[in-house]
Amino acid sequence: MARGGGIALKLLQWFLRIIEFCCAAIILGIFSYFLAALHNHKLGIAEYIRAVEGISGAGVLYTIIALLLLCCLAGVPFFSFLAIFLDVAFIGAFIYVAWATRGGDGSCNGFVNTPLGSGIASSNTITTNNGGFVRLPSLRFACRLNTACFAVAIVAM
């Protein structure tokens, strides 16, 4: 009976780590796009955008390492306590990510605040004088991406 419980616990840990990985990877991908678009069009990059990018990148790296350790060293007390400590640290980090991406209110109508700028969501494009090869989305689409990051950050907690 104890052997079956160990397998079930390991499968539950795998499931939770994969969810954490997917959440961090989604945020990393969206904010990488935001960073690329802002840099390519020579627009200002806010510090919180860099912070969210770093936190989500660290989250992706941590979950990959945690999955590998789960395969090889599950049940070793030192690694278990280290995982607990890092899990609590990443809960705090993703609380910050949720706070930083709170600008996406879900409706994305009217005046919106996005990492790519602020304005009326119904405007078609973000205007810039510097032509770049990364396409800038509409403010509504940028708001929806920001809302997706907000929702995924809550799931990652």
Residue, then its C-alpha position, 0 to 999 in steps of 0.5 A: m500500500a505504501r508503494g502505491g501511495g508513493i507513486a500517486l504522490k510522485l504523479l501528483q508532483w509531476f502534474l503540479r510541476i508541469i502546470e507551474f512550467c506551463c504557466a511560467a513559460i506562457i508568461l515568459g513567451i508573452f513578455s519576451y514578445f513585449l520586450a522585443a517589440l518595445h526594444n525593436h521600436k525604440l520605446g521605453i521599457a519599464e522596470y516591471i517588464r524586465a522583472v516579470e521577464g526575469i521571474s518567469g524565466a527563473g520559474v521556467l528554469y526552476t521547474i525544469i530542474a525540479l522535474l529532473l530532481l523529482c526523477c532522480l532525488a525524490g524523497v531526499p530530505f535536503f532537496s525536499f526542504l530546498a524545494i519547499f523553500l523555493d516553492v514559497a519564494f516563487i509563490g511570492a514572485f508570482i504574486y508580484v507578477a500578478w500584481a504587475t500584470r493587473g492592468g489587464d482587467g479582462s474586458c479590455n474596453g475603454f482606456v487600457n494600460t498595457p506594457l506597450g502603452s496606454g490608450i483607448a482599446s479600440s484604437n487599431t495600432i500603437t503609433t511609433n515613429n521608429g519602424g521595426f520588424v516586430r509587429l506592434p499589436s493593437l492596444r486591445f490585443a496587448c491588453r488581452l495578452n496582459t490579462a492572460c499573464f495575470a490569469v496564468a500568474i494566479v494559477a501559478m501561485 
